[in-house]
Every structure is written in C-alpha cells, then in structure tokens.
Amino acid sequence: MSKSLVRALVIVTAIAAPLTIAFAKDPADNIGQRHPNLAAAQDLVGKAYSKVEAAQAANEFDLGGHAKRAKEALKLAADEMKLAAEFANKH
C-alpha cells in the first residue's frame, strides 16, 4: 500500500470515528422502579455498552465489526427489557 493511500485512510478514519460516536444512540435507560430487577438489568446493559465503546476506542475501532454488533445487541436487550416492563404493567 502506498504512503498516500495509508495517509488518506488515517485521515478518513480520524474524521469518521468521532462522527460515528456522536450519532450513536446509547441503550434505553427508561424502566421505572416498579420493576427493580428489570431496571437494574437495563442499567447493567448501559454499563456494558460503555465498556464496549471504551474497547473500541482503545483498539482504534478495529474489532472486526464485532463490537458494533455487540452494541446493537445491547440496545436490543435494553429495548426488550422496557417492553417486558410495559407488558407486566398491562397484565
């Protein structure tokens, strides 16, 4: 790979990485204390999400797409916990 291509890739990565972080939405943290176990689990999901983000930053976002998919799964888990709490509230 030529030096100019490597330099261009570094510049694009330097610009794109912060934008990706800026537009990423953290997992929901919206279960009330009526369901303390679900609320606690949702809080832990948020903490796990933050740790995955820290791992991405420490590895210059080169984790083979696995960290991105893990974050998507954590968001889904938090959303499902919210739906579980809402279902319990109705039944």
N, CA, C and O atoms as CSV, one atom per row, in Angstrom:
chain,resi,resn,atom,element,x,y,z
A,1,MET,N,N,0.844,-1.175,0.000
A,1,MET,CA,C,0.000,0.000,0.000
A,1,MET,C,C,0.893,1.242,0.000
A,1,MET,O,O,1.897,1.302,0.709
A,2,SER,N,N,0.515,2.205,-0.789
A,2,SER,CA,C,1.324,3.423,-0.874
A,2,SER,C,C,1.124,4.295,0.358
A,2,SER,O,O,0.115,4.206,1.058
A,3,LYS,N,N,2.121,5.141,0.595
A,3,LYS,CA,C,2.046,6.031,1.751
A,3,LYS,C,C,0.867,6.991,1.641
A,3,LYS,O,O,0.233,7.305,2.648
A,4,SER,N,N,0.569,7.456,0.441
A,4,SER,CA,C,-0.547,8.398,0.281
A,4,SER,C,C,-1.888,7.734,0.558
A,4,SER,O,O,-2.795,8.370,1.093
A,5,LEU,N,N,-2.023,6.449,0.197
A,5,LEU,CA,C,-3.254,5.722,0.484
A,5,LEU,C,C,-3.412,5.500,1.980
A,5,LEU,O,O,-4.501,5.670,2.528
A,6,VAL,N,N,-2.338,5.127,2.630
A,6,VAL,CA,C,-2.374,4.934,4.086
A,6,VAL,C,C,-2.715,6.250,4.770
A,6,VAL,O,O,-3.533,6.283,5.690
A,7,ARG,N,N,-2.096,7.322,4.326
A,7,ARG,CA,C,-2.362,8.644,4.908
A,7,ARG,C,C,-3.839,9.018,4.724
A,7,ARG,O,O,-4.466,9.539,5.647
A,8,ALA,N,N,-4.389,8.753,3.546
A,8,ALA,CA,C,-5.798,9.059,3.287
A,8,ALA,C,C,-6.713,8.233,4.187
A,8,ALA,O,O,-7.698,8.750,4.715
A,9,LEU,N,N,-6.390,6.953,4.363
A,9,LEU,CA,C,-7.197,6.098,5.244
A,9,LEU,C,C,-7.149,6.587,6.685
A,9,LEU,O,O,-8.167,6.570,7.376
A,10,VAL,N,N,-5.998,7.014,7.141
A,10,VAL,CA,C,-5.866,7.529,8.508
A,10,VAL,C,C,-6.709,8.793,8.674
A,10,VAL,O,O,-7.375,8.960,9.696
A,11,ILE,N,N,-6.687,9.671,7.697
A,11,ILE,CA,C,-7.461,10.917,7.771
A,11,ILE,C,C,-8.958,10.619,7.779
A,11,ILE,O,O,-9.703,11.184,8.579
A,12,VAL,N,N,-9.395,9.733,6.889
A,12,VAL,CA,C,-10.815,9.381,6.840
A,12,VAL,C,C,-11.252,8.754,8.163
A,12,VAL,O,O,-12.320,9.080,8.680
A,13,THR,N,N,-10.436,7.859,8.710
A,13,THR,CA,C,-10.771,7.231,9.989
A,13,THR,C,C,-10.827,8.267,11.107
A,13,THR,O,O,-11.718,8.223,11.956
A,14,ALA,N,N,-9.884,9.188,11.105
A,14,ALA,CA,C,-9.859,10.226,12.147
A,14,ALA,C,C,-11.101,11.102,12.100
A,14,ALA,O,O,-11.569,11.580,13.133
A,15,ILE,N,N,-11.631,11.311,10.912
A,15,ILE,CA,C,-12.840,12.127,10.773
A,15,ILE,C,C,-14.088,11.310,11.072
A,15,ILE,O,O,-14.995,11.791,11.751
A,16,ALA,N,N,-14.144,10.079,10.572
A,16,ALA,CA,C,-15.355,9.270,10.672
A,16,ALA,C,C,-15.595,8.713,12.074
A,16,ALA,O,O,-16.743,8.636,12.511
A,17,ALA,N,N,-14.556,8.330,12.774
A,17,ALA,CA,C,-14.735,7.698,14.087
A,17,ALA,C,C,-15.477,8.598,15.076
A,17,ALA,O,O,-16.432,8.139,15.702
A,18,PRO,N,N,-15.075,9.857,15.241
A,18,PRO,CA,C,-15.834,10.708,16.179
A,18,PRO,C,C,-17.274,10.944,15.740
A,18,PRO,O,O,-18.168,11.045,16.579
A,19,LEU,N,N,-17.504,11.032,14.437
A,19,LEU,CA,C,-18.873,11.227,13.960
A,19,LEU,C,C,-19.739,10.015,14.277
A,19,LEU,O,O,-20.905,10.163,14.641
A,20,THR,N,N,-19.179,8.828,14.141
A,20,THR,CA,C,-19.907,7.606,14.474
A,20,THR,C,C,-20.291,7.608,15.945
A,20,THR,O,O,-21.414,7.246,16.299
A,21,ILE,N,N,-19.373,8.008,16.790
A,21,ILE,CA,C,-19.657,8.060,18.231
A,21,ILE,C,C,-20.712,9.127,18.521
A,21,ILE,O,O,-21.598,8.909,19.347
A,22,ALA,N,N,-20.627,10.261,17.858
A,22,ALA,CA,C,-21.558,11.362,18.125
A,22,ALA,C,C,-22.985,10.991,17.778
A,22,ALA,O,O,-23.913,11.412,18.469
A,23,PHE,N,N,-23.182,10.213,16.724
A,23,PHE,CA,C,-24.525,9.879,16.283
A,23,PHE,C,C,-25.041,8.565,16.844
A,23,PHE,O,O,-26.208,8.235,16.638
A,24,ALA,N,N,-24.216,7.811,17.542
A,24,ALA,CA,C,-24.656,6.543,18.121
A,24,ALA,C,C,-25.579,6.833,19.301
A,24,ALA,O,O,-25.326,7.735,20.100
A,25,LYS,N,N,-26.630,6.070,19.393
A,25,LYS,CA,C,-27.584,6.248,20.483
A,25,LYS,C,C,-27.329,5.172,21.527
A,25,LYS,O,O,-27.278,3.983,21.214
A,26,ASP,N,N,-27.172,5.604,22.760
A,26,ASP,CA,C,-26.966,4.649,23.843
A,26,ASP,C,C,-28.228,3.835,24.066
A,26,ASP,O,O,-29.317,4.244,23.664
A,27,PRO,N,N,-28.082,2.673,24.712
A,27,PRO,CA,C,-29.275,1.871,25.019
A,27,PRO,C,C,-30.226,2.635,25.942
A,27,PRO,O,O,-29.819,3.509,26.707
A,28,ALA,N,N,-31.482,2.282,25.843
A,28,ALA,CA,C,-32.504,2.927,26.679
A,28,ALA,C,C,-32.214,2.672,28.157
A,28,ALA,O,O,-31.695,1.621,28.534
A,29,ASP,N,N,-32.558,3.644,28.970
A,29,ASP,CA,C,-32.463,3.525,30.429
A,29,ASP,C,C,-33.739,4.137,30.969
A,29,ASP,O,O,-33.728,5.218,31.558
A,30,ASN,N,N,-34.863,3.416,30.756
A,30,ASN,CA,C,-36.156,4.047,30.992
A,30,ASN,C,C,-37.171,3.155,31.700
A,30,ASN,O,O,-38.377,3.315,31.512
A,31,ILE,N,N,-36.695,2.232,32.500
A,31,ILE,CA,C,-37.616,1.403,33.277
A,31,ILE,C,C,-37.697,1.992,34.678
A,31,ILE,O,O,-36.677,2.207,35.332
A,32,GLY,N,N,-38.889,2.245,35.120
A,32,GLY,CA,C,-39.081,2.812,36.451
A,32,GLY,C,C,-38.840,1.795,37.554
A,32,GLY,O,O,-38.578,0.623,37.285
A,33,GLN,N,N,-38.927,2.248,38.785
A,33,GLN,CA,C,-38.642,1.393,39.936
A,33,GLN,C,C,-39.773,0.425,40.273
A,33,GLN,O,O,-39.676,-0.331,41.239
A,34,ARG,N,N,-40.838,0.446,39.484
A,34,ARG,CA,C,-41.901,-0.544,39.681
A,34,ARG,C,C,-41.378,-1.951,39.381
A,34,ARG,O,O,-41.898,-2.940,39.896
A,35,HIS,N,N,-40.343,-2.024,38.543
A,35,HIS,CA,C,-39.711,-3.288,38.172
A,35,HIS,C,C,-38.211,-3.181,38.456
A,35,HIS,O,O,-37.414,-3.017,37.532
A,36,PRO,N,N,-37.825,-3.272,39.735
A,36,PRO,CA,C,-36.427,-3.003,40.095
A,36,PRO,C,C,-35.424,-3.967,39.457
A,36,PRO,O,O,-34.302,-3.566,39.145
A,37,ASN,N,N,-35.808,-5.220,39.261
A,37,ASN,CA,C,-34.860,-6.159,38.657
A,37,ASN,C,C,-34.613,-5.831,37.186
A,37,ASN,O,O,-33.476,-5.879,36.717
A,38,LEU,N,N,-35.676,-5.501,36.467
A,38,LEU,CA,C,-35.510,-5.110,35.068
A,38,LEU,C,C,-34.748,-3.788,34.962
A,38,LEU,O,O,-33.910,-3.622,34.076
A,39,ALA,N,N,-35.036,-2.861,35.854
A,39,ALA,CA,C,-34.331,-1.576,35.847
A,39,ALA,C,C,-32.839,-1.790,36.113
A,39,ALA,O,O,-31.994,-1.168,35.469
A,40,ALA,N,N,-32.522,-2.666,37.060
A,40,ALA,CA,C,-31.116,-2.952,37.366
A,40,ALA,C,C,-30.435,-3.631,36.179
A,40,ALA,O,O,-29.292,-3.311,35.851
A,41,ALA,N,N,-31.130,-4.561,35.540
A,41,ALA,CA,C,-30.565,-5.234,34.376
A,41,ALA,C,C,-30.326,-4.242,33.244
A,41,ALA,O,O,-29.302,-4.301,32.562
A,42,GLN,N,N,-31.270,-3.335,33.048
A,42,GLN,CA,C,-31.130,-2.335,31.993
A,42,GLN,C,C,-29.942,-1.412,32.298
A,42,GLN,O,O,-29.223,-1.000,31.387
A,43,ASP,N,N,-29.744,-1.097,33.560
A,43,ASP,CA,C,-28.603,-0.276,33.955
A,43,ASP,C,C,-27.288,-0.994,33.640
A,43,ASP,O,O,-26.340,-0.373,33.160
A,44,LEU,N,N,-27.234,-2.291,33.909
A,44,LEU,CA,C,-26.032,-3.069,33.613
A,44,LEU,C,C,-25.761,-3.135,32.115
A,44,LEU,O,O,-24.607,-3.122,31.686
A,45,VAL,N,N,-26.818,-3.205,31.330
A,45,VAL,CA,C,-26.663,-3.184,29.872
A,45,VAL,C,C,-26.010,-1.864,29.451
A,45,VAL,O,O,-25.116,-1.851,28.605
A,46,GLY,N,N,-26.454,-0.773,30.038
A,46,GLY,CA,C,-25.854,0.526,29.731
A,46,GLY,C,C,-24.374,0.576,30.087
A,46,GLY,O,O,-23.571,1.147,29.348
A,47,LYS,N,N,-24.019,-0.019,31.214
A,47,LYS,CA,C,-22.613,-0.056,31.622
A,47,LYS,C,C,-21.798,-0.934,30.668
A,47,LYS,O,O,-20.672,-0.587,30.312
A,48,ALA,N,N,-22.366,-2.066,30.257
A,48,ALA,CA,C,-21.685,-2.940,29.301
A,48,ALA,C,C,-21.459,-2.209,27.978
A,48,ALA,O,O,-20.392,-2.324,27.374
A,49,TYR,N,N,-22.459,-1.464,27.536
A,49,TYR,CA,C,-22.360,-0.691,26.296
A,49,TYR,C,C,-21.195,0.299,26.388
A,49,TYR,O,O,-20.421,0.442,25.441
A,50,SER,N,N,-21.074,0.976,27.521
A,50,SER,CA,C,-19.983,1.938,27.719
A,50,SER,C,C,-18.623,1.250,27.665
A,50,SER,O,O,-17.669,1.804,27.119
A,51,LYS,N,N,-18.529,0.051,28.225
A,51,LYS,CA,C,-17.269,-0.695,28.203
A,51,LYS,C,C,-16.910,-1.128,26.782
A,51,LYS,O,O,-15.737,-1.113,26.410
A,52,VAL,N,N,-17.901,-1.510,25.995
A,52,VAL,CA,C,-17.647,-1.882,24.600
A,52,VAL,C,C,-17.144,-0.655,23.840
A,52,VAL,O,O,-16.217,-0.758,23.037
A,53,GLU,N,N,-17.751,0.502,24.090
A,53,GLU,CA,C,-17.280,1.729,23.447
A,53,GLU,C,C,-15.834,2.030,23.838
A,53,GLU,O,O,-15.035,2.445,22.998
A,54,ALA,N,N,-15.502,1.823,25.105
A,54,ALA,CA,C,-14.125,2.054,25.559
A,54,ALA,C,C,-13.165,1.081,24.864
A,54,ALA,O,O,-12.054,1.456,24.490
A,55,ALA,N,N,-13.600,-0.153,24.697
A,55,ALA,CA,C,-12.760,-1.133,23.998
A,55,ALA,C,C,-12.552,-0.729,22.546
A,55,ALA,O,O,-11.457,-0.874,22.004
A,56,GLN,N,N,-13.608,-0.224,21.921
A,56,GLN,CA,C,-13.474,0.247,20.538
A,56,GLN,C,C,-12.445,1.373,20.455
A,56,GLN,O,O,-11.576,1.360,19.584
A,57,ALA,N,N,-12.544,2.328,21.346
A,57,ALA,CA,C,-11.619,3.465,21.321
A,57,ALA,C,C,-10.184,3.006,21.580
A,57,ALA,O,O,-9.249,3.492,20.943
A,58,ALA,N,N,-10.012,2.079,22.506
A,58,ALA,CA,C,-8.675,1.589,22.837
A,58,ALA,C,C,-8.049,0.813,21.686
A,58,ALA,O,O,-6.825,0.747,21.570
A,59,ASN,N,N,-8.880,0.233,20.844
A,59,ASN,CA,C,-8.386,-0.565,19.724
A,59,ASN,C,C,-8.555,0.149,18.389
A,59,ASN,O,O,-8.565,-0.486,17.335
A,60,GLU,N,N,-8.685,1.460,18.438
A,60,GLU,CA,C,-8.833,2.289,17.246
A,60,GLU,C,C,-9.957,1.777,16.346
A,60,GLU,O,O,-9.851,1.815,15.120
A,61,PHE,N,N,-11.020,1.305,16.961
A,61,PHE,CA,C,-12.238,0.869,16.281
A,61,PHE,C,C,-11.999,-0.297,15.327
A,61,PHE,O,O,-12.771,-0.506,14.392
A,62,ASP,N,N,-10.924,-1.062,15.564
A,62,ASP,CA,C,-10.613,-2.212,14.719
A,62,ASP,C,C,-10.893,-3.498,15.497
A,62,ASP,O,O,-9.973,-4.145,15.999
A,63,LEU,N,N,-12.154,-3.853,15.587
A,63,LEU,CA,C,-12.546,-5.084,16.283
A,63,LEU,C,C,-13.365,-5.980,15.360
A,63,LEU,O,O,-14.160,-6.800,15.819
A,64,GLY,N,N,-13.166,-5.818,14.084
A,64,GLY,CA,C,-13.791,-6.684,13.093
A,64,GLY,C,C,-15.295,-6.575,12.994
A,64,GLY,O,O,-15.948,-7.489,12.490
A,65,GLY,N,N,-15.860,-5.476,13.465
A,65,GLY,CA,C,-17.305,-5.303,13.416
A,65,GLY,C,C,-18.039,-5.984,14.559
A,65,GLY,O,O,-19.248,-5.813,14.714
A,66,HIS,N,N,-17.318,-6.751,15.356
A,66,HIS,CA,C,-17.959,-7.490,16.449
A,66,HIS,C,C,-18.434,-6.560,17.565
A,66,HIS,O,O,-19.504,-6.777,18.133
A,67,ALA,N,N,-17.662,-5.543,17.880
A,67,ALA,CA,C,-18.074,-4.601,18.926
A,67,ALA,C,C,-19.324,-3.844,18.489
A,67,ALA,O,O,-20.225,-3.604,19.292
A,68,LYS,N,N,-19.373,-3.475,17.223
A,68,LYS,CA,C,-20.565,-2.783,16.703
A,68,LYS,C,C,-21.794,-3.674,16.855
A,68,LYS,O,O,-22.852,-3.213,17.282
A,69,ARG,N,N,-21.653,-4.948,16.505
A,69,ARG,CA,C,-22.788,-5.865,16.629
A,69,ARG,C,C,-23.150,-6.105,18.094
A,69,ARG,O,O,-24.323,-6.270,18.427
A,70,ALA,N,N,-22.152,-6.125,18.957
A,70,ALA,CA,C,-22.423,-6.279,20.391
A,70,ALA,C,C,-23.221,-5.092,20.912
A,70,ALA,O,O,-24.143,-5.261,21.709
A,71,LYS,N,N,-22.866,-3.884,20.460
A,71,LYS,CA,C,-23.604,-2.697,20.887
A,71,LYS,C,C,-25.038,-2.737,20.378
A,71,LYS,O,O,-25.962,-2.352,21.094
A,72,GLU,N,N,-25.227,-3.198,19.155
A,72,GLU,CA,C,-26.590,-3.335,18.624
A,72,GLU,C,C,-27.396,-4.330,19.456
A,72,GLU,O,O,-28.571,-4.102,19.741
A,73,ALA,N,N,-26.757,-5.435,19.841
A,73,ALA,CA,C,-27.441,-6.443,20.662
A,73,ALA,C,C,-27.784,-5.882,22.040
A,73,ALA,O,O,-28.850,-6.177,22.580
A,74,LEU,N,N,-26.903,-5.087,22.604
A,74,LEU,CA,C,-27.180,-4.479,23.909
A,74,LEU,C,C,-28.338,-3.497,23.826
A,74,LEU,O,O,-29.173,-3.440,24.729
A,75,LYS,N,N,-28.393,-2.722,22.744
A,75,LYS,CA,C,-29.533,-1.813,22.559
A,75,LYS,C,C,-30.828,-2.603,22.476
A,75,LYS,O,O,-31.836,-2.233,23.079
A,76,LEU,N,N,-30.791,-3.694,21.721
A,76,LEU,CA,C,-31.975,-4.532,21.591
A,76,LEU,C,C,-32.378,-5.113,22.941
A,76,LEU,O,O,-33.564,-5.157,23.268
A,77,ALA,N,N,-31.405,-5.557,23.723
A,77,ALA,CA,C,-31.696,-6.113,25.047
A,77,ALA,C,C,-32.374,-5.072,25.938
A,77,ALA,O,O,-33.351,-5.380,26.621
A,78,ALA,N,N,-31.861,-3.852,25.933
A,78,ALA,CA,C,-32.459,-2.790,26.755
A,78,ALA,C,C,-33.885,-2.494,26.303
A,78,ALA,O,O,-34.776,-2.290,27.127
A,79,ASP,N,N,-34.093,-2.473,24.989
A,79,ASP,CA,C,-35.439,-2.224,24.469
A,79,ASP,C,C,-36.399,-3.350,24.848
A,79,ASP,O,O,-37.552,-3.091,25.191
A,80,GLU,N,N,-35.933,-4.585,24.790
A,80,GLU,CA,C,-36.771,-5.727,25.156
A,80,GLU,C,C,-37.124,-5.701,26.648
A,80,GLU,O,O,-38.228,-6.086,27.032
A,81,MET,N,N,-36.200,-5.255,27.474
A,81,MET,CA,C,-36.488,-5.137,28.911
A,81,MET,C,C,-37.579,-4.098,29.145
A,81,MET,O,O,-38.459,-4.295,29.983
A,82,LYS,N,N,-37.523,-3.002,28.410
A,82,LYS,CA,C,-38.566,-1.976,28.515
A,82,LYS,C,C,-39.913,-2.559,28.108
A,82,LYS,O,O,-40.923,-2.325,28.771
A,83,LEU,N,N,-39.926,-3.320,27.013
A,83,LEU,CA,C,-41.172,-3.950,26.561
A,83,LEU,C,C,-41.688,-4.953,27.595
A,83,LEU,O,O,-42.896,-5.068,27.801
A,84,ALA,N,N,-40.790,-5.663,28.233
A,84,ALA,CA,C,-41.197,-6.610,29.288
A,84,ALA,C,C,-41.865,-5.879,30.448
A,84,ALA,O,O,-42.883,-6.332,30.970
A,85,ALA,N,N,-41.292,-4.753,30.845
A,85,ALA,CA,C,-41.871,-3.971,31.935
A,85,ALA,C,C,-43.244,-3.425,31.535
A,85,ALA,O,O,-44.179,-3.442,32.336
A,86,GLU,N,N,-43.361,-2.946,30.307
A,86,GLU,CA,C,-44.643,-2.433,29.843
A,86,GLU,C,C,-45.692,-3.556,29.785
A,86,GLU,O,O,-46.852,-3.333,30.130
A,87,PHE,N,N,-45.299,-4.734,29.361
A,87,PHE,CA,C,-46.213,-5.869,29.310
A,87,PHE,C,C,-46.685,-6.219,30.716
A,87,PHE,O,O,-47.874,-6.442,30.942
A,88,ALA,N,N,-45.748,-6.266,31.658
A,88,ALA,CA,C,-46.106,-6.580,33.048
A,88,ALA,C,C,-47.056,-5.538,33.612
A,88,ALA,O,O,-47.954,-5.876,34.384
A,89,ASN,N,N,-46.877,-4.292,33.244
A,89,ASN,CA,C,-47.749,-3.223,33.729
A,89,ASN,C,C,-49.193,-3.407,33.252
A,89,ASN,O,O,-50.135,-3.015,33.942
A,90,LYS,N,N,-49.356,-3.998,32.085
A,90,LYS,CA,C,-50.688,-4.167,31.499
A,90,LYS,C,C,-51.372,-5.456,31.935
A,90,LYS,O,O,-52.578,-5.606,31.740
A,91,HIS,N,N,-50.626,-6.389,32.522
A,91,HIS,CA,C,-51.228,-7.693,32.863
A,91,HIS,C,C,-51.141,-8.004,34.335
A,91,HIS,O,O,-51.602,-9.059,34.771
